[in-house]
Amino acid sequence: AAKAVKDFLDLELRPLIAKMRMRGVEMAGEEQAFASEGAPRLAPNGKPSRLNAHQWKQVRTPEFKAWFGDWEAASLKTRIMASPISVASTAGLTESGSYKDLRTEAKALYRGPAVVTNAETHEAIRIEDSGLENALQHGMNIQKRAVIAVLDKMLEGAAFVVRDTENMRPGVAAVETFAARVSIDDAHFGARLVVREVADG
């Protein structure tokens, strides 16, 4: 991979930039246009990228990935597999029951801190009752209720997947998706965790 990147830089990208400079073509306009879109350039780990706007866009094109390989998918898989496994249990949980009883049981499971910090992005994530309520409205099977008890551990160790700022409802600045691993009664699962960033931060 390192040789492929070096060859790309030496044989394709640098000669192209040199030709553009000789012809008086500047990339500053594109950099400015990209900056005006308001989208932060993040590396796969969720931190600010060291690539300029042109490079950041270029390495995400289907053409680049066809030539180099889908580095984003490979990076994400590596980071997810390196993330810690949270351990949950269904012991003591009710197999079935009324929605109200199961919801009460599920909300009582979470006793962790109200704010956790994701190890990869270093972002503080607040776990609120409204977030738990929203998660429970999308299904309340016994495994989903079990992971509520370790939600803080999952968010702390989860791998950053993507930040979306398009078509947000009023008051929401972005939605970030994380992936976490969890073991429930010795069976391994992957979990998608969605974090909402409100407009005031």
Phi, psi and chi 1 to 4 in degrees:
 res  aa     phi    psi   chi1   chi2   chi3   chi4
   1 ALA       -  -41.4      -      -      -      -
   2 ALA   -64.2  -40.3      -      -      -      -
   3 LYS   -66.5  -39.9 -177.3 -177.9 -177.5  -43.4
   4 ALA   -62.9  -41.3      -      -      -      -
   5 VAL   -65.0  -44.4  169.9      -      -      -
   6 LYS   -61.6  -44.9 -175.2  178.2 -176.2  -47.2
   7 ASP   -61.5  -41.5  -71.4  -12.2      -      -
   8 PHE   -61.3  -46.2  171.2   71.1      -      -
   9 LEU   -64.0  -47.6  -69.7  172.1      -      -
  10 ASP   -73.2  -39.3  -67.4  -17.2      -      -
  11 LEU   -96.0  -22.4  -56.9  174.9      -      -
  12 GLU  -122.6  -56.9  -63.1 -176.3   40.6      -
  13 LEU   -70.0  -50.6 -173.2   58.2      -      -
  14 ARG   -62.3  -44.6  -72.3 -171.5  179.7  115.9
  15 PRO   -60.8  -36.7  -25.3   34.4      -      -
  16 LEU   -64.8  -44.6  173.7   64.5      -      -
  17 ILE   -63.0  -40.5  -68.8  171.0      -      -
  18 ALA   -61.5  -43.0      -      -      -      -
  19 LYS   -64.1  -39.9  -74.8  178.9 -174.1  174.7
  20 MET   -63.4  -41.9  -69.5  172.0   67.2      -
  21 ARG   -64.4  -40.5  -75.0 -172.1 -179.2  138.3
  22 MET   -61.1  -33.3  -75.8  174.8   48.2      -
  23 ARG   -90.6    1.6  -65.8 -178.5  179.9  154.3
  24 GLY    80.0   16.9      -      -      -      -
  25 VAL   -86.1  125.2  176.8      -      -      -
  26 GLU  -110.1  146.4  -65.6  -69.4  -28.9      -
  27 MET   -96.6   -0.6  -73.4 -170.8  -74.1      -
  28 ALA   -59.6  -36.9      -      -      -      -
  29 GLY   -62.6  -41.8      -      -      -      -
  30 GLU   -67.3  -39.8 -176.5  175.3  -20.4      -
  31 GLU   -59.5  -44.2  179.1   93.6   20.3      -
  32 GLN   -65.5  -42.3 -174.7   61.4   37.2      -
  33 ALA   -62.7  -41.4      -      -      -      -
  34 PHE   -65.4  -42.5 -173.0   82.7      -      -
  35 ALA   -62.5  -33.6      -      -      -      -
  36 SER   -71.3  -17.7   68.1      -      -      -
  37 GLU   -70.0  -18.7  -67.3  172.4   14.3      -
  38 GLY    80.4    9.8      -      -      -      -
  39 ALA   -93.0  123.8      -      -      -      -
  40 PRO   -71.7  143.8   25.1  -31.2      -      -
  41 ARG   -90.5  110.3  -67.5 -170.5  -53.7  -88.2
  42 LEU  -110.2  144.0  -59.8  177.6      -      -
  43 ALA   -76.2  169.5      -      -      -      -
  44 PRO   -55.9  -24.7  -27.2   35.5      -      -
  45 ASN   -86.6    4.8   62.8    3.1      -      -
  46 GLY    88.0   -3.9      -      -      -      -
  47 LYS   -89.0  162.8  -64.4  178.0 -178.2  176.1
  48 PRO   -58.8  135.4  -25.0   34.5      -      -
  49 SER   -77.2  150.5  173.5      -      -      -
  50 ARG   -91.8   -1.2  -72.1 -174.4 -103.6  173.6
  51 LEU   -79.9  148.1  -60.1  177.8      -      -
  52 ASN   -76.0  173.7   66.5   35.5      -      -
  53 ALA   -59.0  -42.9      -      -      -      -
  54 HIS   -63.3  -48.0  178.2   75.7      -      -
  55 GLN   -62.7  -42.6  -66.8  166.2  -25.2      -
  56 TRP   -59.1  -43.7 -167.2   89.6      -      -
  57 LYS   -69.0  -42.8  -76.0  178.8  165.6  179.5
  58 GLN   -61.2  -43.7 -172.1  174.7   39.5      -
  59 VAL   -72.1   -5.9  -61.5      -      -      -
  60 ARG  -104.3    1.9  -74.9  161.1  173.9   76.1
  61 THR   -76.8  151.2   62.1      -      -      -
  62 PRO   -59.4  -32.7  -22.4   31.3      -      -
  63 GLU   -65.6  -44.6  -65.5   80.2   10.7      -
  64 PHE   -63.3  -44.2 -177.6   89.4      -      -
  65 LYS   -67.9  -32.3  -70.9 -179.8 -179.3  179.6
  66 ALA   -65.6  -35.6      -      -      -      -
  67 TRP   -80.1  -44.7  169.5   78.4      -      -
  68 PHE   -96.2  -30.0 -177.0   77.6      -      -
  69 GLY   110.2  157.0      -      -      -      -
  70 ASP   -80.2   82.6 -168.0  -18.3      -      -
  71 TRP   -64.8  -28.6   61.1  -90.0      -      -
  72 GLU   -66.5  -45.3  -76.1 -175.8  -63.4      -
  73 ALA   -65.8  -41.8      -      -      -      -
  74 ALA   -64.7  -41.9      -      -      -      -
  75 SER   -64.0  -44.0  171.0      -      -      -
  76 LEU   -62.9  -44.7  177.2   58.9      -      -
  77 LYS   -60.6  -43.3 -178.4  177.6  178.8 -178.3
  78 THR   -61.4  -44.3  -60.5      -      -      -
  79 ARG   -68.4  -37.7  -71.2 -175.2  -64.9  107.3
  80 ILE   -65.9  -44.1  -69.0  172.2      -      -
  81 MET   -67.9  -23.3  -65.7  -49.4  -68.1      -
  82 ALA   -86.7  -11.1      -      -      -      -
  83 SER   -73.3  151.6   66.6      -      -      -
  84 PRO   -67.7  155.3   23.1  -30.4      -      -
  85 ILE   -99.0  119.1  -60.4  174.3      -      -
  86 SER   -80.6  146.4  -60.2      -      -      -
  87 VAL  -113.7  121.2  179.2      -      -      -
  88 ALA  -123.5  164.2      -      -      -      -
  89 SER  -142.3  144.9  171.6      -      -      -
  90 THR   -92.3    1.4   60.9      -      -      -
  91 ALA   -58.2  129.7      -      -      -      -
  92 GLY    85.4   -4.3      -      -      -      -
  93 LEU   -88.3  148.6  -63.5 -176.9      -      -
  94 THR   -76.3  132.1  -50.0      -      -      -
  95 GLU   -65.7  -41.9 -167.7   66.5   48.1      -
  96 SER  -152.5  169.1   61.3      -      -      -
  97 GLY   165.5 -171.6      -      -      -      -
  98 SER   -71.2  154.3   72.3      -      -      -
  99 TYR   -56.6  -43.2  175.8   82.1      -      -
 100 LYS   -62.7  -44.4 -178.2  178.9  177.2 -177.4
 101 ASP   -66.6  -42.0  -69.3  -16.7      -      -
 102 LEU   -66.7  -38.4  -66.6  179.9      -      -
 103 ARG   -64.7  -43.0 -175.0  179.3   67.2 -179.8
 104 THR   -62.5  -43.3  -58.9      -      -      -
 105 GLU   -62.3  -44.0  177.6 -176.4   78.6      -
 106 ALA   -65.1  -45.3      -      -      -      -
 107 LYS   -67.1  -29.0  -71.3  177.5   79.9  171.6
 108 ALA   -72.9  -17.6      -      -      -      -
 109 LEU   -70.9  -30.3  -72.5  172.6      -      -
 110 TYR   -84.9  114.3 -172.8   71.1      -      -
 111 ARG  -126.1   10.7  -68.1 -177.1  171.4   81.5
 112 GLY   -74.7 -176.2      -      -      -      -
 113 PRO   -68.0  155.1   24.6  -32.4      -      -
 114 ALA   -73.5  -26.0      -      -      -      -
 115 VAL  -128.9  130.9  178.3      -      -      -
 116 VAL  -124.5  162.0  -62.0      -      -      -
 117 THR  -117.7  124.3  -58.4      -      -      -
 118 ASN   -71.3  130.7  178.4  -98.7      -      -
 119 ALA   -67.0  -27.0      -      -      -      -
 120 GLU   -85.6  -45.1 -163.3  171.8  -84.1      -
 121 THR   -96.4  -15.4   64.3      -      -      -
 122 HIS    63.1   21.9  -54.8  -69.4      -      -
 123 GLU   -86.6  141.6  -69.5  178.6  -34.5      -
 124 ALA   -82.8  129.7      -      -      -      -
 125 ILE  -120.9  122.7  -59.4  170.3      -      -
 126 ARG   -92.2  127.2  178.6  176.2  -62.5  -79.7
 127 ILE   -97.1  111.5  -59.6  171.6      -      -
 128 GLU  -111.4  157.6  -63.5 -177.2  -18.8      -
 129 ASP   -56.7  -37.4  -73.3  -15.7      -      -
 130 SER   -65.0  -33.7   59.8      -      -      -
 131 GLY   -68.4  -42.6      -      -      -      -
 132 LEU   -63.4  -41.5  -68.0  173.9      -      -
 133 GLU   -61.1  -44.0 -172.4   71.1   38.3      -
 134 ASN   -62.7  -43.3 -174.4   45.0      -      -
 135 ALA   -62.4  -39.9      -      -      -      -
 136 LEU   -71.0  -25.2  -65.4  171.9      -      -
 137 GLN   -69.7  -15.7  -71.1  174.2    2.7      -
 138 HIS  -102.2   30.3  -62.2  -75.6      -      -
 139 GLY   124.0  142.6      -      -      -      -
 140 MET  -137.7   39.8 -152.7  170.6  -38.8      -
 141 ASN   -68.4  169.3   63.6   46.0      -      -
 142 ILE   -65.2  -34.4 -163.9  165.2      -      -
 143 GLN   -66.7  -41.3  -71.8   86.1    7.5      -
 144 LYS   -64.6  -38.4 -171.0  166.7 -168.5  177.3
 145 ARG   -67.7  -35.9  -77.2 -179.6  -77.6  133.5
 146 ALA   -63.6  -38.9      -      -      -      -
 147 VAL   -72.1  -17.3  -60.6      -      -      -
 148 ILE   -59.8  -32.7  -72.5  175.9      -      -
 149 ALA   -65.7  -23.9      -      -      -      -
 150 VAL  -117.6   22.0  -66.1      -      -      -
 151 LEU   -57.8  -39.8 -172.7   58.3      -      -
 152 ASP   -62.5  -43.1   53.5  -20.7      -      -
 153 LYS   -65.1  -38.8  -58.8  -62.3 -179.6 -148.5
 154 MET   -64.4  -45.3  -68.0  170.4   66.9      -
 155 LEU   -66.9  -35.3  -78.6  167.3      -      -
 156 GLU   -64.4  -40.1  -74.3  171.9   -5.5      -
 157 GLY  -100.6    0.7      -      -      -      -
 158 ALA   -67.4  151.0      -      -      -      -
 159 ALA   -88.3  135.7      -      -      -      -
 160 PHE   -71.1  133.6  172.8   80.3      -      -
 161 VAL  -108.2  -58.9  178.1      -      -      -
 162 VAL  -159.0  152.4   68.2      -      -      -
 163 ARG  -117.2  125.8  176.6 -177.7  170.4   85.9
 164 ASP  -115.3  127.9 -173.9   13.5      -      -
 165 THR  -120.0    4.0   57.5      -      -      -
 166 GLU   -85.3  139.5  -62.2  -66.3  -42.8      -
 167 ASN    53.9   43.4  -56.3  -46.0      -      -
 168 MET   -79.5  146.6  -65.3  -68.1  110.0      -
 169 ARG   -73.2  161.5   66.8 -178.0 -168.8 -149.5
 170 PRO   -54.4  136.6  -26.0   34.3      -      -
 171 GLY    88.4   -7.0      -      -      -      -
 172 VAL  -111.5  124.3  177.5      -      -      -
 173 ALA   -86.4  -36.7      -      -      -      -
 174 ALA  -163.4  163.5      -      -      -      -
 175 VAL  -127.6  125.2  170.9      -      -      -
 176 GLU  -110.1  138.7  -68.4 -174.7  -16.2      -
 177 THR  -111.7  135.0  -57.4      -      -      -
 178 PHE  -123.0  158.1  -66.6   82.2      -      -
 179 ALA  -122.8  134.3      -      -      -      -
 180 ALA  -133.2  157.2      -      -      -      -
 181 ARG  -106.7  141.8  -61.6 -167.7  -58.0  159.3
 182 VAL  -145.2  142.7   61.5      -      -      -
 183 SER  -108.5  123.4  171.1      -      -      -
 184 ILE  -118.9  113.3  -53.3  170.7      -      -
 185 ASP    52.4   43.1  -59.7  -26.0      -      -
 186 ASP    71.6    7.3  -64.0  -36.2      -      -
 187 ALA  -101.6  135.2      -      -      -      -
 188 HIS   -94.5  137.5  -65.2  -75.6      -      -
 189 PHE  -134.7  158.8  -63.6   88.4      -      -
 190 GLY  -107.6  143.0      -      -      -      -
 191 ALA  -127.1  139.0      -      -      -      -
 192 ARG   -99.8  124.4  178.5  171.5   58.9   98.2
 193 LEU  -115.3  125.7  -57.0  167.2      -      -
 194 VAL  -111.1  126.8  179.9      -      -      -
 195 VAL  -117.4  129.2  177.2      -      -      -
 196 ARG   -98.8  129.7 -177.0 -178.4   64.3 -150.3
 197 GLU  -101.9  117.2 -179.8 -177.1  -42.7      -
 198 VAL   -77.5  160.6  -66.4      -      -      -
 199 ALA   -60.6  -28.7      -      -      -      -
 200 ASP   -88.1   10.9   64.5    2.9      -      -
 201 GLY    95.8      -      -      -      -      -
